[in-house]
Amino acid sequence: MTTPLGLAFAAAPRLALFGQRRPAAAPRPRPGVALSHRYRCHRLQPQLAAQTGRAAAASRGAAGVLGRVNNQEDKTAAVRELLLSAEAPPPSAYDTAWVAVVPAAAGSPPAPRYPGCVDWILRSQRRDDGSWGPGGGDPSLRKDALSSTLACVLALATWGVGGDAVARGLRFIGRNWSCVTDGSSDDDAPAGFDVIFPGMVARAIGMGLEIPLVGQADVDAVLRLRDVELDSMAAAASAGGQVAFMAYVGEGLGDLLDWDQAAAVHQRKNGSFFDSPATTAAAAIHGRNDRALAYLDSVVAKFGSAVPTVHPRSAYSRLRMVDTLEKMGISRSFLSEINTTLDMIYRSWLTNDEEIMLDMATCAMAFRLLRLHGYHVSSDGLARFSNESSFHASIQGHLNDTEALLELLKASHVQISEEEMVLESIGSWSSELLEQQLRSGKISRHVDPAEVEHVLKFPFYSNVDRLEHRWNIEHFKKQQGFQMLKSAYRTCDADEEIVSLAVDEFHSCQAAYQEELQCIERWVKEVRVDELDYARVMPLICLFPSASTMFPAELSEARIVAAKTNILATIVDDLFDVGESREEMENLVTLIEMWDAYEQVGFYSERVEIVFHAVYDTSNDIAARAMTVQKRSVIHHIAERWAELARVMMVEAEWRMSGHTPSMEEYMAVAEPSYALGTTVLTFLFFVGPELSEDVVRGPEYGELFRHINICGRLLNDLQSYEREKAQGKINSVLLLAGRRHGGSVEAAKEEVRGIIAASRRALLRMLVRDGGEVPWQVRREFWNISKVVHLLYMEVDGYASPKEMMRASNEVVAEPLRIAGKTKTHTLAESDKLGHAFFS
């Protein structure tokens, strides 16, 4: 009936994960005390090279290793520098052109206010085709190249310079004119292209410029694009939407836009319109806006003669970098820099900095990362986005911005209270819109559709770190690319370094896991549990939960202890669950309760003897090792949990044999501890790092954390197993509630159970992220990690009943190399299955 922790799950994992909250403790050495117990697990020791030739080879190998280390250090330094300084945004020819058009102060001779921008335009035209912009011949960026080129042509023509550059630019536009009206995807067009480009064409005509190969009918067709788009926007504006977007594309409207009204609503404290240099330049040109000029002065002073397409963007870039490092599993190498970054973001959050609070993606990402790192942030900061209408009325809504929706959905997953209705609402409408985008194929070009499916399927609370890292490493290149604003914008300059560091870290961890697995397999044979024909003895699968969540090298001991106790809990469960001998069950209960005095009892059968000695001897070995970490004996805690587990499993067996139907309260009092987390989780926690005093282990906070993971595990198991257990005549919370509270309605009972699970999940996360508490944060984190494991385990089916999927997931964490095109071997499904079988005893 019970399903001890770690017996796998039915699907690949979802995302998003969080890193260390503070620097990890220094790695603890493996205990060196001599143990009397014969079942200690000894690591394999490398053999020394004895021959001169082998020594020389080893020397050459060491030099190679040193070179790789230095190379990795260089990559780490590059990423660290980028994280601390934030990326320097790439120049935007489009925005620089609009800034170049801004005239000098009134009363001065006609001249550009920013002559350096004009000079940059003259220097930056492509020699091969006469264009400007980031496209470089990329066919998906043709509209961007057209928009950037026409803006630069107009800037040069405005000041009567660069005649040859103007002519070459116009020829480029003429040769590529057909793509303006070819019906290509809006994802390939800069934001507001159908308004801005026709507006610039009209201005070019007004200046007497002629575009080669383009006839009047062609021009009329393009001008109609703007008319159609403006009619659509006007209709949407009358319904309360897209008002912001009309101002955002104001440079394409010119004097058609009421710039004073736009300034009253959309001009920010820094003087900009939407942090867009192009829109702000248009406001300075058409609206004579001094605050806009001050913003442009500051941007040019900061970036020189070429400005980016959005500024400021530092908060977004820094948050994205932190998020990427955590998703790739290498954040531990940058803890100090991450803490510095988040401290800065938190200060900005507290002051309601517009750079963070007014941008959907940035605000949602800041909220999620700050909360998960223990900063006190209220969901009220997302209140402006609580309704779906806020999205449709925004610039992101007009652009159907997938990234903004994804970030809002991920933020909703870190809800810690049922009173946070803002997050409930955001989660509801953002997931619905994302599903609509998937169905219609309207995913933003810089977002991988697979990521959208991944986030929708695997919420934050149902992923495990190592599978999440693997997924993100293997999909990293797809996630990186141009984000189309008014011009294409690339957001990361350290792709190769990040991927290389992540791949090396992942494979290094796998090497450690495989050594640990060999250690566990030897132990299985030493304690003879492989001789139990009734029992499921699955070292690989039982290593999976700890390997997938406790991946740092210094937690090797904790991983091994978790796997051993997981195996032991499974074989004890099997004895009670499938055993037919009441005498054997009662004998095992008595033996465990007697513990050190077990010789007074005797053994009913050989298999009871094997099971008891495996539990007793391994527990004593674990306790001796734990003494090095805890500075005290913890065997009494371990023995108490085994005695509790044996007693409640005996109660369940008696219910099954007698046909007794308990009340829900009676059921939960037995079913929670029978889920067997006590013998596993509360044992390996002694190896996580911090010393846990008697007062802490017996204290209310520790007990609450344990109670909530038990509730999540037991009830998630019940949701997926009630049909099978009904057929087997077993008790299940869903069946109890359906019969006693919901008039036989299983669906109503399931809904109640889901509500109880959600409440416990929120309580666990709330206890994790709060400041202070008697239980150390590293220990609270592992309670939360176990909650994530059990949520993943029972996401779609009873993971216990899906050995093939369990093996696949375990292999992906422990054994199978990463699947990165051109860099690593990709195992076929058959090879993966074969590899998995090789790891079973």
C-alpha positions as a printed Julia matrix, in Angstrom:
841×3 Matrix{Float64}:
   0.0     0.0     0.0
   2.77    2.39    0.83
   5.17    3.79   -1.67
   8.53    4.64   -0.09
  10.21    7.7    -1.47
  12.16    7.45   -4.65
  10.43    4.81   -6.67
  10.37    6.97   -9.76
   7.75    8.67  -11.87
   6.09    8.62  -15.23
   7.39   11.61  -17.14
  10.28   13.99  -17.77
  10.5    16.97  -15.44
   9.61   20.57  -15.57
  11.33   23.73  -14.56
  12.54   26.16  -12.81
  14.49   25.89  -10.06
  16.32   28.01   -7.53
  19.89   28.06   -6.35
  21.69   28.32   -3.07
  20.5    31.02   -0.74
  23.87   31.5     0.84
  27.32   30.01    0.33
  27.36   26.31    1.07
  29.3    24.95    4.0
  32.77   23.66    3.26
  32.71   20.03    2.15
  32.84   17.68    5.1
  35.28   14.77    4.93
  33.87   11.29    4.97
  33.94    9.93    8.54
  37.2     8.21    9.32
  36.25    6.46   12.53
  36.67    2.71   12.68
  33.29    0.97   12.67
  32.72   -2.43   14.15
  29.97   -3.11   11.68
  30.88   -5.31    8.73
  28.64   -3.48    6.24
  30.51   -0.25    5.8
  30.51    1.0     2.24
  34.05    1.47    0.94
  34.77    3.58   -2.12
  36.91    2.16   -4.9
  40.43    3.56   -4.67
  42.35    4.44   -7.83
  45.4     2.26   -8.45
  48.79    3.93   -8.52
  50.71    3.87  -11.77
  53.7     1.64  -11.15
  55.6     1.68  -14.42
  57.65    4.52  -15.79
  55.67    4.65  -19.01
  52.41    4.81  -17.12
  53.81    7.53  -14.89
  54.8     9.57  -17.92
  51.34    9.1   -19.39
  49.83   10.18  -16.1
  52.04   13.27  -16.13
  50.87   14.16  -19.61
  47.3    13.52  -18.49
  47.75   15.79  -15.5
  48.95   18.55  -17.78
  45.84   18.08  -19.88
  43.65   18.24  -16.82
  45.39   21.41  -15.69
  44.75   22.94  -19.07
  41.08   22.07  -18.86
  40.9    23.5   -15.35
  42.45   26.74  -16.5
  40.07   26.83  -19.43
  37.11   26.34  -17.12
  38.41   29.06  -14.83
  38.55   31.44  -17.78
  34.97   30.6   -18.67
  33.84   31.07  -15.1
  35.58   34.45  -14.99
  33.86   35.51  -18.21
  30.44   34.62  -16.85
  31.22   36.28  -13.5
  32.25   39.5   -15.2
  29.1    39.54  -17.3
  26.92   38.9   -14.25
  28.49   41.69  -12.22
  28.6    44.29  -14.96
  25.4    43.28  -16.76
  25.68   42.92  -20.48
  26.46   45.88  -22.69
  23.39   46.06  -24.92
  24.06   45.87  -28.65
  23.63   49.06  -30.63
  20.4    49.54  -32.55
  20.76   51.21  -35.93
  17.02   51.88  -35.91
  16.97   53.71  -32.57
  20.26   55.48  -33.25
  18.76   56.85  -36.47
  15.79   58.36  -34.64
  18.07   59.9   -32.02
  20.19   61.32  -34.86
  17.15   63.18  -36.23
  16.63   65.17  -33.01
  17.58   68.8   -33.83
  19.85   71.05  -31.84
  18.34   73.45  -29.3
  15.88   76.07  -30.57
  17.62   79.2   -31.81
  20.66   77.29  -33.02
  21.5    76.79  -36.69
  19.89   73.65  -38.19
  22.06   70.79  -36.98
  21.71   67.48  -35.19
  21.7    67.57  -31.39
  23.74   64.35  -31.46
  26.15   64.6   -34.4
  28.04   61.53  -33.2
  24.98   59.43  -34.0
  25.0    60.73  -37.57
  28.69   59.85  -37.89
  28.01   56.35  -36.51
  25.32   55.8   -39.14
  27.76   56.8   -41.9
  30.35   54.35  -40.56
  28.01   51.44  -39.97
  26.38   50.83  -43.33
  27.02   47.34  -44.7
  29.32   47.46  -47.67
  27.93   44.33  -49.31
  24.28   45.37  -49.67
  23.91   48.95  -48.35
  21.73   48.0   -45.36
  21.83   48.79  -41.66
  20.72   46.63  -38.74
  21.62   43.3   -37.11
  20.35   40.99  -39.84
  23.56   40.27  -41.69
  21.62   38.51  -44.44
  19.38   36.52  -42.1
  16.13   36.13  -44.11
  14.06   36.13  -40.92
  15.33   39.65  -40.17
  14.6    41.22  -43.56
  11.85   43.47  -42.21
  14.14   44.56  -39.4
  16.83   45.4   -41.97
  14.31   47.36  -44.05
  13.08   49.33  -41.03
  16.59   50.07  -39.76
  17.83   51.01  -43.24
  14.97   53.4   -43.99
  15.37   55.06  -40.56
  19.09   55.59  -41.25
  18.39   56.91  -44.75
  15.92   59.43  -43.33
  18.4    60.53  -40.66
  21.13   61.18  -43.21
  18.74   62.89  -45.62
  17.41   65.1   -42.84
  20.85   66.65  -42.41
  21.83   66.5   -46.07
  24.85   64.21  -45.61
  25.97   60.85  -46.96
  24.47   61.11  -50.41
  26.09   57.9   -51.63
  25.05   56.03  -48.44
  21.49   57.28  -48.91
  21.42   56.05  -52.51
  22.79   52.63  -51.57
  20.29   52.34  -48.74
  17.4    53.21  -51.02
  18.53   50.6   -53.54
  18.57   47.97  -50.77
  15.02   48.93  -49.8
  13.87   48.75  -53.42
  15.38   45.3   -53.94
  13.67   43.93  -50.82
  10.39   45.83  -51.03
   8.32   42.72  -51.71
   8.87   41.34  -48.21
   6.95   44.3   -46.72
   3.63   42.96  -48.0
   4.44   39.27  -48.49
   2.33   38.17  -45.54
   5.27   36.72  -43.6
   4.85   36.02  -39.9
   4.48   38.95  -37.53
   7.18   37.28  -35.45
   9.65   38.21  -38.19
   8.67   41.87  -38.06
   9.86   44.52  -35.61
   7.25   45.7   -33.11
   4.81   48.08  -34.78
   6.27   47.5   -38.25
   2.93   47.96  -40.05
   2.6    51.42  -38.5
   6.19   52.61  -38.31
   7.51   51.53  -41.71
   4.61   53.08  -43.7
   5.0    56.21  -41.59
   8.67   56.43  -42.55
   7.77   55.79  -46.21
   5.35   58.73  -46.1
   8.08   60.9   -44.6
  10.54   59.82  -47.29
   8.06   60.78  -50.0
   7.57   64.12  -48.31
  11.34   64.68  -48.39
  11.43   63.94  -52.15
  13.26   60.63  -51.85
  12.64   57.98  -54.5
  12.97   54.27  -53.91
  14.26   52.41  -56.98
  12.09   49.62  -58.43
   9.1    50.7   -56.36
   6.03   52.02  -58.15
   3.13   54.07  -56.83
   0.92   51.01  -56.51
   3.57   49.42  -54.31
   3.74   52.51  -52.14
  -0.05   52.7   -51.87
  -0.18   49.06  -50.75
   2.28   49.77  -47.95
   0.49   52.93  -46.85
  -2.73   50.91  -46.63
  -1.01   48.65  -44.11
  -0.84   51.56  -41.7
  -4.45   52.58  -42.33
  -5.69   49.06  -41.63
  -3.54   48.76  -38.52
  -4.63   52.16  -37.21
  -8.3    51.29  -37.7
  -7.75   48.07  -35.75
  -5.87   49.86  -32.98
  -8.53   52.58  -32.76
 -11.23   49.95  -32.35
  -9.2    48.2   -29.67
  -8.49   51.5   -27.92
 -12.19   52.32  -27.75
 -12.68   48.99  -26.0
  -9.98   49.86  -23.48
  -7.02   48.06  -25.04
  -3.82   48.89  -26.97
  -3.74   52.56  -25.96
  -0.2    52.03  -24.71
   0.86   50.41  -27.97
  -0.34   53.39  -30.02
   2.01   55.59  -28.0
   4.79   52.99  -28.21
   4.79   53.21  -32.03
   4.39   56.97  -31.96
   7.35   57.6   -34.26
   5.29   56.03  -37.02
   2.36   58.34  -36.29
   4.18   61.65  -36.13
   1.79   64.54  -35.6
  -1.19   62.17  -35.74
  -0.44   61.35  -32.09
  -1.31   63.76  -29.27
   2.18   63.82  -27.75
   1.18   65.9   -24.74
  -1.51   63.39  -23.8
   0.89   60.5   -24.42
   3.45   62.16  -22.15
   0.9    62.6   -19.38
   0.15   58.88  -19.37
   3.26   57.08  -20.59
   6.34   59.2   -19.9
   8.41   57.61  -17.15
  10.34   59.16  -14.31
  13.56   58.88  -16.3
  11.96   60.97  -19.07
  11.6    58.13  -21.55
   8.58   56.7   -23.3
   8.63   52.96  -22.53
  12.44   53.08  -22.15
  12.55   53.28  -25.96
  15.11   55.74  -27.4
  13.23   55.81  -30.73
   9.84   56.69  -29.25
  11.44   59.16  -26.86
  13.31   60.81  -29.76
  10.01   61.15  -31.65
   8.5    62.81  -28.56
  11.4    65.25  -28.46
  10.96   66.01  -32.16
   7.18   66.37  -32.25
   6.38   67.32  -28.68
   9.31   69.58  -27.77
   9.64   67.55  -24.58
  12.49   68.68  -22.32
  12.34   65.56  -20.11
  12.61   63.42  -23.22
  15.69   65.38  -24.26
  17.23   64.88  -20.83
  16.71   61.13  -21.17
  18.29   61.11  -24.64
  21.23   63.17  -23.36
  21.83   60.58  -20.64
  21.59   57.64  -23.06
  24.04   59.18  -25.51
  26.37   60.07  -22.66
  26.29   56.46  -21.46
  26.55   54.62  -24.77
  28.23   57.13  -27.02
  27.23   57.49  -30.64
  25.12   54.31  -30.9
  22.16   53.66  -28.6
  20.38   50.37  -27.77
  16.78   49.58  -28.66
  15.77   49.68  -25.0
  17.31   51.39  -21.97
  17.49   50.8   -19.1
  17.53   47.02  -19.42
  20.08   46.15  -16.75
  17.62   44.65  -14.25
  16.15   42.33  -16.86
  19.6    41.27  -18.1
  20.9    40.56  -14.61
  17.8    38.62  -13.58
  17.89   36.62  -16.79
  21.52   35.75  -16.16
  20.81   34.63  -12.58
  17.86   32.57  -13.78
  19.94   30.99  -16.54
  22.77   30.02  -14.2
  20.3    28.39  -11.82
  18.41   26.57  -14.57
  21.69   25.25  -15.96
  22.86   23.99  -12.58
  26.0    26.12  -12.19
  24.8    28.86   -9.85
  26.91   27.48   -6.98
  30.0    28.86   -8.71
  28.56   32.37   -8.61
  26.86   32.61   -5.22
  28.49   35.87   -4.19
  27.68   37.56   -7.48
  24.1    36.28   -7.41
  23.59   37.54   -3.88
  24.99   40.95   -4.87
  22.69   41.06   -7.88
  19.58   40.1    -5.92
  20.39   42.57   -3.15
  20.45   45.29   -5.8
  17.19   44.07   -7.36
  15.55   43.94   -3.93
  16.48   47.55   -3.22
  14.91   48.52   -6.53
  11.81   46.46   -5.71
  11.38   48.26   -2.39
  11.51   51.65   -4.14
   9.05   50.55   -6.88
  11.68   51.16   -9.54
   9.87   51.55  -12.87
  12.52   49.54  -14.7
  11.34   46.5   -12.74
   7.76   47.2   -11.81
   6.39   48.37  -15.2
   7.75   45.52  -17.31
   5.77   42.28  -17.01
   8.61   39.84  -17.58
  11.09   41.71  -15.4
   8.63   42.22  -12.55
   7.48   38.59  -12.55
  11.03   37.25  -12.74
  12.19   39.56   -9.95
   9.3    38.48   -7.72
   9.95   34.78   -8.29
  13.72   34.88   -7.78
  13.57   37.2    -4.78
  10.93   35.09   -3.06
  12.78   31.84   -3.66
  15.98   33.36   -2.28
  14.29   34.37    0.96
  13.64   38.07    0.34
  10.36   39.38    1.7
   8.33   40.38   -1.35
   4.59   40.75   -1.53
   2.52   39.47   -4.42
   0.91   42.93   -4.37
   3.82   43.95   -6.58
   2.16   41.96   -9.35
  -1.33   43.33   -8.7
  -1.3    45.48  -11.85
  -1.08   42.26  -13.85
  -3.73   40.32  -11.94
  -6.38   40.52  -14.67
  -6.14   39.26  -18.22
  -7.29   42.68  -19.45
  -4.01   44.17  -18.19
  -2.15   41.98  -20.66
  -4.34   42.8   -23.63
  -4.07   46.53  -22.89
  -0.26   46.39  -22.74
   2.51   46.48  -25.29
   3.24   42.85  -24.44
  -0.36   41.98  -25.18
  -0.24   43.59  -28.62
   2.95   41.69  -29.34
   1.41   38.48  -27.94
   4.6    38.26  -25.86
   5.13   34.62  -24.87
   8.04   35.39  -22.57
   5.95   37.77  -20.46
   3.24   35.13  -20.1
   5.76   32.46  -19.17
   7.31   34.61  -16.47
   3.92   35.5   -15.04
   2.95   31.83  -14.94
   6.2    30.84  -13.23
   5.71   33.63  -10.69
   2.25   32.27   -9.88
   3.81   28.9    -8.99
   5.58   30.31   -5.92
   2.36   31.06   -4.05
   2.81   30.61   -0.29
  -0.66   31.55    0.95
  -4.21   30.91   -0.16
  -4.8    34.64    0.38
  -2.51   35.46   -2.57
  -5.4    35.7    -4.99
  -3.29   37.84   -7.31
  -1.12   34.81   -8.04
  -4.14   32.52   -8.39
  -5.62   34.84  -11.01
  -2.36   35.33  -12.9
  -1.74   31.59  -13.01
  -5.21   30.95  -14.4
  -5.27   33.42  -17.28
  -1.58   33.21  -18.23
  -1.72   29.42  -18.57
  -4.85   29.67  -20.69
  -3.26   32.21  -23.05
  -0.11   30.12  -23.35
  -2.17   27.06  -24.27
  -3.95   29.17  -26.9
  -0.59   30.27  -28.32
   0.54   26.65  -28.54
  -2.61   25.56  -30.31
  -2.45   28.42  -32.8
   1.32   28.3   -33.33
   1.69   31.9   -32.16
   4.71   31.46  -29.9
   7.16   34.4   -29.93
  10.15   33.73  -32.16
  12.73   33.9   -29.36
  10.86   31.36  -27.21
  11.14   27.61  -27.81
   7.61   26.11  -28.0
   8.99   23.11  -26.13
   9.73   25.4   -23.18
   6.1    26.55  -23.11
   4.9    22.95  -23.06
   7.47   22.17  -20.38
   6.41   24.98  -18.05
   2.72   24.19  -18.49
   3.23   20.52  -17.77
   5.75   20.77  -14.95
   5.14   23.59  -12.46
   8.02   24.69  -10.26
   6.81   22.59   -7.35
   6.86   19.36   -9.39
  10.33   19.37  -10.87
  13.62   18.1    -9.51
  16.83   20.02   -9.97
  18.98   17.6   -11.92
  16.33   16.71  -14.47
  15.52   20.39  -14.82
  19.19   21.18  -15.37
  19.42   18.46  -17.97
  16.39   19.72  -19.85
  17.68   23.29  -19.91
  21.19   22.3   -20.97
  19.87   20.22  -23.85
  17.48   22.99  -24.95
  19.75   25.94  -24.25
  20.6    26.89  -27.81
  16.95   26.88  -28.77
  16.2    29.28  -25.96
  18.84   31.79  -26.99
  18.26   34.02  -29.98
  16.99   37.36  -31.16
  14.15   38.95  -29.28
  12.25   41.2   -31.63
  11.44   44.6   -30.14
  11.57   47.56  -32.51
  14.8    46.0   -33.66
  16.26   42.55  -33.04
  17.85   42.31  -29.61
  20.04   39.48  -28.36
  20.11   39.04  -24.6
  23.12   36.86  -23.74
  26.79   37.08  -24.68
  28.15   34.09  -22.74
  26.34   31.19  -24.38
  29.36   28.97  -25.03
  30.87   29.53  -21.6
  27.61   28.77  -19.81
  26.93   25.61  -21.79
  30.48   24.34  -21.37
  30.45   24.89  -17.61
  27.03   23.28  -17.28
  27.93   20.2   -19.33
  31.15   19.64  -17.38
  29.35   20.06  -14.05
  26.55   17.69  -15.02
  28.87   14.95  -16.26
  31.13   15.37  -13.22
  28.14   14.79  -10.96
  27.14   11.74  -12.98
  30.6    10.24  -12.44
  30.12   10.67   -8.68
  26.62    9.17   -8.82
  27.9     6.11  -10.67
  30.58    5.52   -8.06
  27.95    5.88   -5.34
  25.71    3.43   -7.16
  28.48    0.83   -7.19
  28.89    1.38   -3.46
  25.17    0.83   -2.9
  25.11   -2.3    -5.06
  27.95   -3.82   -3.04
  26.06   -3.03    0.15
  22.93   -4.73   -1.25
  24.88   -7.97   -1.62
  26.62   -7.61    1.73
  23.37   -7.28    3.66
  21.8   -10.06    1.51
  18.63   -8.2     0.59
  19.17   -9.36   -2.99
  18.28  -12.85   -1.71
  14.71  -11.77   -0.88
  12.7   -13.08   -3.8
   9.54  -11.17   -2.81
  11.17   -7.74   -2.58
  11.87   -4.98   -5.05
  15.56   -4.13   -4.68
  16.27   -1.22   -7.02
  19.52    0.64   -6.26
  19.4     2.94   -9.28
  15.83    4.03   -8.74
  16.32    4.44   -5.0
  19.34    6.68   -5.63
  17.36    8.86   -8.0
  15.54   11.15   -5.47
  18.69   12.17   -3.64
  20.84   12.37   -6.78
  18.27   14.55   -8.51
  17.99   17.06   -5.65
  21.16   16.86   -3.51
  23.72   17.15   -6.29
  26.65   19.04   -4.65
  29.75   16.9    -4.12
  29.77   17.39   -0.34
  26.38   15.69   -0.06
  27.64   12.31   -1.31
  27.18   10.73    2.11
  23.62   12.02    2.32
  22.8    10.58   -1.11
  24.13    7.13   -0.19
  22.27    7.12    3.12
  19.05    8.19    1.39
  19.36    5.41   -1.19
  20.1     2.71    1.39
  17.23    3.68    3.66
  14.96    3.93    0.64
  15.81    0.36   -0.34
  15.26   -0.83    3.21
  11.89    0.91    3.51
  10.84   -0.7     0.23
  11.66   -4.25    1.31
   9.95   -3.73    4.68
   6.9    -2.38    2.88
   6.91   -5.39    0.56
   7.01   -7.78    3.49
   3.83   -6.24    4.9
   2.19   -5.54    1.58
   2.65   -8.83   -0.26
   3.66  -11.16    2.57
   1.12  -13.79    3.55
   2.48  -14.68    6.98
   1.02  -12.74    9.89
   3.64  -14.37   12.1
   6.46  -12.92   10.0
   4.99   -9.44   10.19
   4.46   -9.59   13.94
   7.94  -11.0    14.41
   9.54   -8.16   12.49
   7.58   -5.55   14.46
   8.72   -7.07   17.76
  12.34   -7.31   16.63
  12.45   -3.66   15.6
  10.73   -2.52   18.77
  13.23   -4.49   20.88
  16.12   -3.13   18.79
  19.35   -3.81   20.75
  17.61   -6.6    22.69
  16.52   -8.38   19.53
  18.31  -11.61   20.55
  15.65  -12.11   23.21
  13.05  -12.53   20.45
  14.47  -14.85   17.82
  13.61  -15.04   14.13
  10.46  -16.64   12.71
  12.08  -17.13    9.29
  15.31  -16.55    7.4
  13.87  -13.67    5.42
  12.76  -11.91    8.6
  16.3   -12.33    9.85
  17.72  -10.86    6.64
  15.35   -7.9     6.72
  15.92   -7.12   10.38
  19.7    -7.37   10.21
  19.76   -5.19    7.09
  17.74   -2.52    8.93
  19.5    -2.85   12.27
  23.09   -3.15   11.1
  22.8    -0.46    8.43
  21.1     1.92   10.88
  23.92    1.49   13.39
  26.49    2.06   10.66
  24.66    5.21    9.56
  24.4     6.46   13.15
  28.15    5.98   13.67
  28.87    8.01   10.56
  26.36   10.68   11.54
  28.14   11.15   14.87
  31.03   12.79   12.99
  28.63   15.39   11.56
  26.23   15.8    14.47
  28.73   15.49   17.34
  26.24   13.26   19.17
  24.52    9.92   18.82
  21.34    9.88   16.72
  20.64    6.14   16.76
  17.63    6.65   19.03
  15.98    8.86   16.41
  16.65    6.34   13.64
  15.38    3.4    15.72
  12.22    5.29   16.72
  11.33    5.89   13.08
  11.8     2.24   12.15
   9.65    1.15   15.09
   6.93    3.63   14.1
   7.02    2.44   10.49
   6.76   -1.24   11.45
   3.82   -0.57   13.8
   1.73    1.42   11.31
   2.42   -1.08    8.53
   1.16   -3.79   10.87
  -2.01   -1.75   11.47
  -2.59   -1.42    7.72
  -2.07   -5.15    7.27
  -4.61   -5.85   10.02
  -7.13   -3.52    8.38
  -6.66   -5.35    5.1
  -6.99   -8.79    6.64
 -10.0    -7.9     8.81
 -11.82   -5.69    6.31
 -11.92   -2.78    8.79
 -12.76    0.65    7.34
 -11.27    3.45    9.44
 -12.4     7.06    9.69
 -10.45    9.64    7.72
  -8.73   10.85   10.88
  -7.82    7.29   11.88
  -6.59    6.58    8.36
  -4.31    9.64    8.15
  -2.79    8.95   11.58
  -1.54    5.64   10.17
  -1.14    6.46    6.47
   1.15    9.46    6.92
   3.96    7.6     8.73
   3.41    4.48    6.6
   4.48    6.47    3.56
   7.97    5.75    4.93
   9.57    9.17    4.66
  10.54    9.11    8.32
  13.08    6.31    7.97
  14.57    7.9     4.85
  14.32   11.69    5.01
  14.79   12.14    8.74
  17.87    9.93    8.54
  19.72   11.5     5.61
  19.06   14.99    7.01
  21.71   14.27    9.63
  24.24   14.37    6.74
  23.11   17.56    5.01
  25.56   19.72    6.97
  24.16   21.65    9.93
  24.15   20.14   13.4
  20.61   19.3    14.48
  20.18   19.45   18.23
  17.73   17.33   20.17
  15.55   20.39   20.66
  15.43   21.06   16.92
  14.63   17.47   15.97
  11.92   17.28   18.64
  10.73   20.82   17.97
   7.46   22.0    16.39
   8.97   23.44   13.2
  10.78   20.2    12.34
   7.58   18.29   13.06
   5.5    20.61   10.87
   7.88   20.3     7.95
   7.77   16.52    8.25
   3.98   16.45    8.59
   3.49   18.48    5.42
   5.73   16.32    3.23
   3.96   13.25    4.61
   0.58   14.73    3.71
   1.75   15.61    0.2
   3.31   12.21   -0.37
   0.49   10.11    1.03
  -2.36   12.0    -0.63
  -0.61   12.32   -3.99
  -0.1     8.56   -3.86
  -3.78    8.06   -3.01
  -4.93   10.22   -5.92
  -3.13    8.0    -8.41
  -3.66    4.62   -6.79
  -7.27    4.65   -5.55
  -8.64    2.56   -8.44
  -5.97   -0.12   -8.09
  -6.26   -0.15   -4.3
 -10.04   -0.37   -4.48
  -9.68   -3.52   -6.59
  -7.2    -4.89   -4.06
  -9.51   -4.19   -1.13
  -7.19   -1.6     0.41
  -8.0     1.65    2.2
  -7.46    4.97    0.42
  -8.27    8.57    1.37
 -10.07    9.26   -1.9
 -12.38    6.28   -1.36
 -12.96    7.19    2.29
 -13.9    10.8     1.47
 -16.07    9.82   -1.47
 -18.1     7.44    0.69
 -18.33    9.49    3.86
 -18.41   13.15    2.77
 -19.33   13.35   -0.89
 -22.15   10.9    -1.42
 -20.0     8.51   -3.39
 -18.59   11.17   -5.74
 -14.97   10.29   -6.42
 -14.38   13.54   -8.34
 -15.54   15.63   -5.38
 -13.31   13.62   -3.08
 -10.33   14.08   -5.4
 -10.93   17.83   -5.46
 -10.89   17.94   -1.65
  -7.69   15.9    -1.56
  -6.05   18.24   -4.07
  -6.96   21.18   -1.88
  -5.34   19.56    1.17
  -2.19   18.85   -0.86
  -2.03   22.43   -2.15
  -2.36   23.81    1.39
   0.51   21.64    2.64
   2.63   22.51   -0.39
   2.13   26.23    0.21
   2.95   25.77    3.89
   6.21   24.0     3.02
   7.27   26.73    0.62
   6.28   29.41    3.14
   8.47   27.74    5.78
  11.33   27.45    3.28
  11.47   31.08    2.2
  10.79   32.77    5.53
  13.62   34.39    7.4
  14.84   32.75   10.57
  13.4    29.67   12.23
  15.01   27.01   14.38
  15.48   24.55   11.52
  18.5    25.52    9.36
  17.69   26.62    5.83
  19.72   23.81    4.25
  17.5    21.3     6.06
  14.28   23.13    5.18
  15.42   23.1     1.57
  15.65   19.3     1.59
  12.11   19.0     2.97
  10.98   21.12    0.03
  13.05   19.07   -2.41
  11.37   15.88   -1.22
   8.01   17.55   -1.74
   9.02   18.26   -5.34
  10.06   14.65   -5.83
   6.72   13.28   -4.66
   4.78   15.82   -6.74
   6.69   14.69   -9.79
   6.37   11.04   -8.82
   2.58   11.15   -8.88
   1.99   13.79  -11.54
   0.11   11.58  -13.98
   0.24    8.0   -12.71
   1.46    6.1    -9.68
   5.16    6.3   -10.42
   5.66    3.16   -8.38
   3.75    1.21  -11.01
   5.74    2.56  -13.99
   9.19    0.91  -13.82
  10.13    1.79  -17.39
   9.56    5.5   -16.82
  11.27    5.28  -13.43
  14.3     3.73  -15.05
  14.36    6.32  -17.82
  14.32    9.22  -15.36
  16.93    7.59  -13.11
  19.19    6.95  -16.1
  18.92   10.55  -17.23
  20.16   11.74  -13.86
  22.74    9.06  -13.07
  24.03    7.45  -16.24
  22.99    8.78  -19.62
  25.23   11.48  -21.15
  23.68   14.76  -22.16
  22.16   14.89  -25.64
  23.85   17.89  -27.22
  24.17   17.82  -31.0
  27.73   17.38  -32.18
  29.21   17.15  -28.68
  28.03   13.98  -26.98
  26.71   10.6   -27.92
  22.96   10.25  -27.85
  21.74    6.91  -26.51
  18.86    5.26  -28.27
  15.88    4.2   -26.18
  16.99    0.58  -26.38
  20.5     1.51  -25.24
  19.11    3.54  -22.35
  16.92    0.68  -21.21
  19.86   -1.71  -21.44
  22.02    0.69  -19.47
  19.32    0.97  -16.83
  19.04   -2.8   -16.41
  22.78   -3.0   -15.94
  22.51   -0.88  -12.81
  19.98   -3.12  -11.07
  21.18   -5.83   -8.74
